[in-house]
Amino acid sequence: MSGTAPESGANPGQALDERFRAEIGALTARQARDENLGPGMSRATLFEVFDAQATSRQLDLAARRLGVAKRGYYSIGSSGHEGNAALSVATRVTDPALLHYRSGAFFVHRARRVPGLDPIRDVLLGVVAAAVDPISGGRHKVFGSKPARVIPQTSTIASHLPRAVGLAFSIERAARLGVASEWPRDSVVLCTFGDASANHSTAAGAINTAVHTAHQGVSVPILFVCEDNGIGISVPTPPDWIEHAYGTRHGLAYFTADGCDPTDALTVSERAVRWVREHRAPAFLRLRTVRLLGHAGSDMEAAYRRPADIAADLERDPVVATARLLVEEGLASPGEVVELYDEIGHRVSAMAELVWREPKLTSAASVTAPLAPARPEVVRADVLRDMAPAAAPPSRSDVRLTGPDRRTRPPRTGAPEGEPGMTVAQAINHTLATLLARDPDVLVFGEDVGRKGGVYGVTKGLQKRFGARRVFDTLLDEQSVLGTALGAGLAGFVPIPEIQYLAYLHNAADQIRGEAATLPFFSHGRYRNPMVVRIAGLAYQKGFGGHFHNDNSVAALRDIPGLVIAVPARADDAAALLRTCVSAARVDGRICVFLEPIALYHTKDLHPGDNAWLAPGTAGEHVEIGRARVYGDGGDLTIVSFANGVPMSLRVADRLAARGVRARVLDLRWLSPLPVADLLTHARATGRVLIADETRHSGGVSESVCAALIDAGFTGRVARVTSVDSFVPLGPAAAAVLLDETGIEKAAAGLLTD
């Protein structure tokens, strides 16, 4: 059977299984050798590696059988990649591992090192989507385990690499800052991925970030492992490409090993891990593998690969290679090796017969349980903890809330005597300073946030006061910014990254959608991504604009399950909402987006010269997630808005009042989850609702507000006025496509007409 591919139409898994027996059965028993097997090559180690490899192979075969029997679901096998068990031998159980979907043998070996874990049962529970799956709870088949320190990843396009870099960056920082972390200070972060994924911009950016950071003398102990099988689904990778792309990168130590040769794989893996642990710098290991049994599921690779290439891969089967080494070293006879292989197969088959009967998730509530954990009273208590004194904000100390008393005006909140009124930007700065002073787990970072203090001065002075370990600049790469936050959250921090403009988020939205939001989902909440992503956005900037600095689209954020989106319109809300988001991240592991309206950063007036849009940024305020704010108690009309639409709506309400129309303005403040209860209360109070939405007509916030009213059975009149479905142009042309007061007032008049 040597040198031949399975016949067309044959069961590929069965053929691979039979080939193993034929190859090993044909060997001749050897007498045990006395010579040393080499570093990391003890007899016990070889048996452990073979056990892990054979178990991973049998799990692949069982998954295929379960799928054919309609008892299991789509899963990608690890056959041909079993050489990655050597990486588990080389690392510690306390080293965090973020794994490729073909790193099955690594997972088996790592799990076996933790008392009480059964990798056979755990993997098969994932294959059959059982609710008792100890990592995902029946939501997805992933390699993950909290006790084994394996962080579950989708790993489809190397999207987990930025997180891995962020974690490596944060381990040493947590130790230096005294922040509690589950990772030992000398940990090595292991991150595995495929050769096709190595070409993805996410991988290139993450590796560049690691090298760039280490170049500045910062600790980044990460080992990138490219499991190079030479093909991405059906597209070949040139044999020399990975080495050409990464083998001579300055600042990136490079290792290469044959994953189909257990001696080479064990020796080089041990050397690479030791190098990273000692140097605290990034390294790259190309682990040459083969892909057996096709890409996934029912993939028939004979349709796009030559028989000779398939046969050549079979000749390099790593499970056969390790079994052959056991025989050649005289550690076991061929019969004993086959017997051990079959005994593992029987154990896997018996477990497969048990686990497919386990109950599945059957309700929406059980499926979505990890997405939005909420303990509002605990969050409130965390917000209201004693606040350390913060630096005085850069504002005029003699400013007060003044101006004529209109029913829909911002209320006179009664700032303590001597407390300055603040703009939105000043309130955010003051709140960040207060949080940094109180909580050592808070980090603030992003493009230009450190020395410059942000494009709009929002973080000005923070680095000087709290140091570059707490407030720092990043590369101009949004994926790396968010990846740093993803890793920092795993290391015990509450990261507050900044995305410089909303339009720039779309370069990296998958780091929130595909990585941050899915981690608690795939780990049943065992791993979390606490973070508050500050984003400067929306439109209406004067004298500075165009699409990239005036993006009014939030649709890409609003449909991410579990994501919290806060949008303050004024200073006191900016302070309170930010504190709530930070505490929700810390307490419940929530992923929050704090969307800051750029045009309101430095706004002081509601009406010219009245200073009415200034407000105190006091430390003790709290706004529960999903609670709106109302201005006025008019009974004729409810104008629902947020951000820039709030002061516009208030001015419109003042003009309506002059004509005898009493309107109230409801500031949503939270775009996700929407404050539905408050919305309904104020909608029913007037029976007429006008939604003034500065986002686009299609895919904008107003669509969800209308849907919420309809779903709740609201029978009053509803209208909406929005911005046009357009990108925001440069200069005066922007006024032609954006929501304005004239449009709001006209829509209100139409709604009030019987």
N, C-alpha and C positions, 0 to 999 in steps of 0.2 A: 504493500500500500504506500510505501515511501515514495515521495515525489509526485504523487497524483492528487488531483483535486477530487472532491466528491462528485459522483456521477450526477448529471442533470436529472432533476426530479427526485433525487434522494433527499431524505431528511438531513439537512446539514448538521444539526446538533448531534443526531445519532451517529452520523458518519465520523464526526470529530471525536466522539466518545470511543467508538470502535477503533479508530486509528491510534488512540493513545494505548489501548491494550495491545494492539498488534506491534507497535513500536517498542514498547517496554518488554513485552513478552519475548521478543526476538533477541533481547540482550543476553549476554553471558554473565553469570554471577562472578563477582570478583572477591578476592580476599581483602580485608580491611587494610588500608595503608597506615603507616605510622607517621608520615610527615605532616607538618602543620598545614591546615587548610587555608591559612591566610587571615588577615584582619577581618573581624566580624564574620568569620566563616566556621564557627564551631559546628560540630555534628548536630547539637541541639538546635542551633539556628537554622541549619539546612532543613531539618525536619519541620520546624515551625513554618519556614517559608513554603515548603511544599504543601503542608497542610492548608495554609491560607490560599495558595494558588489553586489547589484542587477544589477547595470549598467554593471559591469564587467561580470556578468553571462549572461546578455542579449547580450552583445557584443560577447561572445563566441558562443551563439546560432545563432546570426546573421551571424557570420563568417562561421559557418557550412552551413547555408542556402545559402549563397553567393557561397560557394565552390561547393555545389551540383548543383547550377544553372549555373556553369561555369562563374560566375561573380567575384569571389574572388579566392584567391590563398592560398597556404599552410600557415597555421599559427597554433601555439600551444596555446591551451586555458589555462585559469587560474582557471577553475572550481575546487573547493575544496580548493584552496589556498586563498580565499577571505579574510581570517583573516589577511592578510598582510596590509589591510587598517589601522589597528591599528598602524603600523609603521609610516604612514603618519601623523596620529594624534599626535604621540609622537615627530616627528621631525619638524624642521622649513622649510619653503619654500626655504630658502637660504642654507640649508644643501645639499651638492651634493649627488645624489642618482645614484648608478650604479646597475641596476635591472636585476634580473632573468627573464626569459621569461614567468614565471607564476605570476609575480607581477602586474597583471592587476588592481586589486582593489586599490593597492597603487597608481598606476599612475592616476587612475580616481580621487581619493580623493585629491592627490597633485595638479593635474591640476585644480580642482574645486576651489582651494584656490587662484588661480591667475586670476585676473580680465581679461576677454576677451578670455580665453581659453575654448574650447569645447572639452572635452576628447572623447565624443561619435563620433563626426565628425573626430577628429584627428586619433583615432584608426582605424576607418572604412576606412579612406583614405589609411592607410597602408595596410589593408587587401586586398583592390582592386588594390593596386599598382598604385595609382593616382599620376600624376606628381605634383599635388598641396599638397601632403602630407607634412605637415609643418616641419617634421624632416628629413625624408630620401629622400623626393622628388620623391617617387615612386620606390626606389631602393630595399627596404626591409621592412618587417613589424617588427618594433622594438618599444619598449617603450622609448621615448625620447622627450625632450622639452627644448629648451634654456630658455624660461621664467620661467619654473617650475624647472630648475636646475636638470633635469634628463638627464644624459649623456648616449646616446644610446650604447647598448652592444650586441654582438652576444651571449654571456653568455652560450655557449653550453657546455663547459667543464671547467667552472670556470676560463676561460682565462682572465677575467676582474679583477680578484682579485689582481694581481700584480700592475695593474694601480691604483686600489683603495687605496692600501697601499702607493704607491708613492704619490698620491694626499694628503692623510692624513699626510704623512711625510712633504710635501712641504708647507702646509698652514701656519703653524707656522713659518717655515723658511722664507717664503716670507714676513711675517709681520716683523720679526726681521731684515731682510735685506732691508726693505723699497721698495720691489718690488711690483708694482701694481698687485692686484689679485681680481677676482670677488667674492672670498669666504671670508666671515667674519672670523676674527681670531679665534673665538670660535666655528667655524663650527664643525659638526660631519659628517664624511663620512659614508654613509649607503651603504652596499654592500650585495645583496641577491643572493643566489644560492641554488641548490638542494642537496639532501642527496647523490645522486650518484656522483655528482661533487665534494663533500667534500672529496672523496677518490682520486681524481686526484692529480698528483704530483704538478701541478700548484697551486692548493688550499693549499696543505700542505706546499709548499715552501713560498707562500705569507703570510700565517698565521705565519709561523716560522719567517719570516723577520720582521713582525710587532712586535712579542713578543721579538725578539732579539734586535730590535732597541729601543723599550720601556725600555728594561732591562738596557740599557745604559743611561737612563734618557732623551731620546729624545721624543718629543711629537709625538704621533701617534694616533690621535683621530678617530678611526674607529670602527664601529659596524658590525661585520660579522653576517649575519642572514642566517642560514641554514633552508630553507623551506623544512622540512622533511616529505615527504608523504609516505615514506617507500618502494619506488620502483623506480628503474631506468630503464625506458622503460619496460622491462619484468623481470628484475633481482631484487629480494627483498633485501632491506636493513634490517639487523637484528634490531629489535626494540630498543635495547640498544646500538647500535653501535656508534651513533653520540656522545652520552654522554660519552661512554667509551673512544672514541678517543680524545675528546676535553674538557670533563667536569672537568678534574683534571689537566689541563695544567698549570703549574706554570707561572704566569705573564699574564694569559688570564682570565679575569673575565668571569664567565659562568652564563648564565640565560637560563631558559627553560619556555616555555609557550605553552598552548593549543590554537592553532590558530583556532580551531573550537568552542572555548568558548570566546565570545566577552569580557566578564568581565576579564578573565585571560589574554587574548591577549592585551587588552588596558592597564591593570595595569602593567604587566611585561615589555611591550614595553616602557612605559613611564619611568620605573625604569632603564632599561638598557641604554636608550638614555641619561638620566640624569647622570648616572654614567660615561659614556664616556665623556660627556661634561665637567664634573667637574674634572675628573682625567686626561684627555688628553691622555688616554691609550687605548689599544685595548680591546674589549670585544666580546664575542660570545653568540648569542642568538639562541637557537634551537626552532624554531616555528613549532610545530607539526601540520601537515596538512593531508589532504587526496587528492587523485587524482581521480577526477570524469571525465567521458567521455573518458577515455583512455589517451594514451600518446599524440597523435596528429592526426589531420585529420581523416582518416578512420580507425585508429587503433581499432581493435576489441579485447579488453582485455579479453573477455570471452574465447579466444583461449589459454590463458596462466594463467588466474587467476581463483580461485575457486569461484563459485557463492556466497558462504558464505562470502568471503572476500570482494567482490564487494558490497554485501548488508550491511556489517558492515561499509564500508566507507560512503554509502548513509545515514546511521543513524547519521553520524557526519557532515553532510552538514553544512558548516558555515553560509550560507545565511539563511537556515532554523533556525539555532540557534539564529542568531541576530533577526530575525523576531519573534521568540518565546519569546525572552527576551522583546521585545517591548510590546507584548501582556501581558506577565506575570507581567510587571511593570505597566500595565494599561495606557501606553502611547498611545496606539492605539488599536482599535478592530481588530479581525481577518479580517473582511471585509475591513477595511481601509488599512491594511497592504497589502492584496492581490490587492486591487485597486491601491495602490502606485506601487507595483511590476509590474502590468499590464500597468500602465501609462508609466513607464520607458521602458517597452518592446515596446510600441507603438512608443515612441520617437526614440528608436534605429532602429526599423523597417523602420520608415519613412526616417530616415537619410540614412540607407542602400540603400533604393530605389533611393535616390538622388546621392550618391557618386559613385556608380558603373558606372555611365555614364560619370564621369570625364575623361578627356584625359589621356593617358598613355605616358610614354617616348617612342619615336619612332625612335630616331637616336642615333648612336654611340656617337656623339658629346655631346648630352644631357645627356646620361648615364655617360660618363666619365668626365664631366665638373668639378666635385670637386677634381679629383685625382691629377692633376698637375697644380695648379694655378701658373701663372708665370707673374711677373711684373719686367722684367729685369732691367729697368731703376731705379725703386725704390730700387731694391736690390743693384744695383751699387752705388746709393747714400748712402745707409746705410754702404756699405763697405768702402767708401771713407770719411766717417765722420772723424773729427779730432780724432786722436789716442793719448791717454795718453801715456806718456813715460813708457816703460816697462823695466824690469830688463835686464841687459846685458846678452846675451846668453853665455853659457859655451863653448866658442870657442877661437881659437887662433886669436888674433887681427891682426897678420901680414900676414894672408893668403889672397891671391888674386887669381882671375881667371887667370891662366897662361897656358902655353903649346903651342905647335905648332898650327898654324892657318889652320885647315882643313875645307873644305866646309861644312861638316856635323857635325862639332863640336858644342857643346853648344855655343851660341853666347856670345861675350864679352859684357855683359849687362851693363857695366859701373857703377859698384857700386860706390857710393860716396866715396871720399877719406877718409880713416880711417874706413870705414864700413867693418866689418869682413865678410869673406865668411863663410857659414854655411853648415853643413851637413843637411840631411833631418830631423833627430831627433832634431837637434838644432833649425831649422826653425820652427818646430811644437811647440817646447817648447816656443820659443820666441813669436810666434803668439798667443798661448794660454795666455801667460802672458799679452800681449798687449790687448787682448780682455777682460780678467778679469779686467784689470785696467780701461778700458774704459766703460764697460757695466756691471752694477750691476745685470743684469738678467742672466748672464752666470754662470753656475755651471759645474764643472769638477769632475767626480767621476768614480769609478770602483774598481776592485780588485787590490790592491797594488799601486794605483796611488798617495796616499797621503804621508805617512811617507817615504815609500821606493822610491817614484818617478817613479814607473813603472818598469817592468822587464828590460827594456832597457834604463831607465833613461829619458824617453821622458817627463815626468811630474815632473822631479826633481826640487825641490825648490819652486814649486807653492804653496803647502800648507803652507809652512813657511811664504811666503809673503802675501798670501791672506786669510789665516785662514781656519780652518776646517769646517766652514759653507759654504765655496765656493768650496773647494777642499777636497774631503773626500774619505775614503775607504768604500767599501761595502762588503757584504757577498760574499763568493765564490759561487754565484748562478746567472747565466746569466739571468734567468727569472726575478729575483728580480732587477738586474741592469737595465734591460730595462723597467721593470715596474716602477721603480723609475723615469726614464726619462719620461715615459708616463704620470705619475701623475704630475711631475714637470712642464711639458709643459702646462698642464691644469691650473696650479697655477700661470702662468705668467712668468716662467723662459724659457730660451733657454738652455736646458740641453745638455752637451757633455759627454755622458757616454762612457766608454772604455770597449770593450770586449777583453780580454787578447790575445786570438789567434782566428783566423778565424775558426778553427775546433771546438772551443767551442761554436760558435754562433748557431750551429745546435741543441744544447740542448734547445734553446730558440727562434728559428726562428719564431714561431707563434706569439710571442709578436710584431714582426715587420709585418709579413704577415697578421695575423688574427686580430690584435688589432690596431697597429699604422696605417697601410695602410687603414683599413676599417673605422676608425672613421670619417674622412672627407667624405667618401663615404656614410655612413649611416646617416650622419647629414647634408648632402648637404653643407658641409663646415662651418656649424655653430660652430662645435667644431674641434679643430686642435691638432696635435701632433708635434709641432716644436721640432726638435732634430737633433743632428749630432752625429751619432754613430761611434766612432773611433774604428777601428779593425786592429790589427797587423796581417798581413797575408802574403800569398804567400810563395814561397820556396827559396832555394839557401843559407840558413844559413850554415856557415862553422863550423864544429865541434859540432853542436848542431842541432838535427833534429828529423827525424821520422815524422810520419803522423800528430800528434797532434800539432807540432810546425812548420810544413811545409805543409799547406793545400792550394792547388792550384785550388779549386773548388769554383766558384762564381755563379753557375747556380741557387742555391736556392734563391739568391738575385735578379738576373737579370730579373726574370719574375714577380716580385711584381709590380703591377700597381702603377705608380706615384713615385716610389722610385728613388732618385738621388744617383748615385754611382760615387764617385770621387776617382781616383787613381793617386797620384803624383809620378813622377819618380825622381825629383830633388828638391832641397831646395826651390828655388823661387816659383816653382809651388805648393809645399806643403803649403807654406805660403798663396799664393793667393787663391788656391782652398779651403783651410780651411776657410778663411775669407768669401769667397763667400757662402759656405755652411751655415755658421752661420747666415749670413744676409738673405739668402733664407728661413731659418727656421724662423727667427724672422718676416720677412716681409710677406711671403706667407704661413707660417706654413708648409714648406716642411719637409719631412722626408729624411734625408741624411745619407748615409753611406760613411765614409771617410776611405778608405782601404789603410793602410800604409805598403809598402813593407819592411818587416823586414830586408832583406839582404841589403837594400840600406840605412838603418837608419844612419850608420856611415861611409858610403862610401865617400872617398875624390877624388879618381882618376878615370878618364876615361881610361887613359893609365898609367902604373906604374909610380908613382912619379910626375904626372903633376898637381895634385890638381884641375883638370878641372871639377870635379863633385861637387865642392863647389859653392855656389851661395849666393847672398844677400837675406835676409829675410825681405825686406823693408816693411813698414806698409801700403803703399798706393796702392798696386797692386790689381787688380781685374781681374778675368777670368770669363767671362759669362758662365753659364751652357751650356754644349754642344758645346764648342769651343775647337778645337785641337791645337797642337803646332807642327810646322814643323821645321826641321833642314836641311838646305841646299836647293838648288834649282836644283838639278840634273834632267836631262830630260830623263834618260834611265829607271829608276825604282823607284817606290815608295814602301818603306818598312813600313808597318803599324804595330805598336806595342804599348805597354804600360808597365809601371812599370819596372821590371827587364829586359824586352825585349828591352827597349829603349837603354841603354848603350851597350847591346850586339849588337843591330842592327847598332848603330853608329860605333862600331869597325869593324863590317863586311863592312859597307859602306866605311870606310877608306881603307880597303884591296882591295875592288872593285875598288876604285879610283886609286890605284896603278897600276891596270890593264886597266885603261882607261874607266872604267864604272862609269858613274855619277849617283849616287842614292841620293834620299832625304829620310829622315826618318820622319814619321808622328806619333807623340805621341798622342794617343786618349785622354788621361787624364780623360775623362768621359766615363764610361762603360754603364751608363744609365742616361739620354738619350745619345745615340751615336752621335758623331759630324758628322752627315751624310753629311751636306753641305761641310764641310772642306774635308771630305773623298773623296767626288766626285770631288772636285776641283783638288786635288792633284793626284787622280787616272787618271783623264782625261789629266792631264799635262804630264804624262809619258806613258800612255797606258798599263802599266804593274804594277800589284800590288802583292806584297808578304806580306802575313799576318804572322807575327812572334808572336805566341800566347803561352804564358807560361802556360795557363790553358789547360785542357784536350781536346783531340781530339773530344770527344763526349760531347755535352753540354757546350763547351767552347765559348769564346768570338768570335773566328774566324767564327763560324757558322753565327752569326748575322751580322758580317761585310760582309761576302759573300752575305748574303741575301739582305743587304742594297744596295750593288752594283748591284745585279741582278734586284731588284725592281726598281731601278732608270734607268735601261736600259744601264748600262755600258757594252760596247762591247769589251773592251780590255781583255788582258790575266790576269788571277787571279790564284794564288796558295797560299797554306797555309802550315805552318809547326808549329807543336804544341808539347805539352808534350803528353806522352802516357796515355791511359786510365788506370791509376793505382793510388793507394795511394802512397805517397812519403815514401820510405823506409829509414832506418837509415844508415848513413855512406856513403861510396863511391858508394853504389848501387843506390843512388838517381840520379847520373849522367846518369844512364842507361834509366831513364824514363822522364827526364826533358828536355825541350827545351834548346839547346845550340848553340853556335856560329857556330860550324861546320855544324850543321843542317841548320841554316839560310843561311850560305854561299853556301852550296850545293843546296838548294832550289832556291836561287837567280840565280845560274849558270844555273840550268835547265830552269828557266823561261826566261832567256835571250837568250837561244839557239833557233834559228829559226827552 
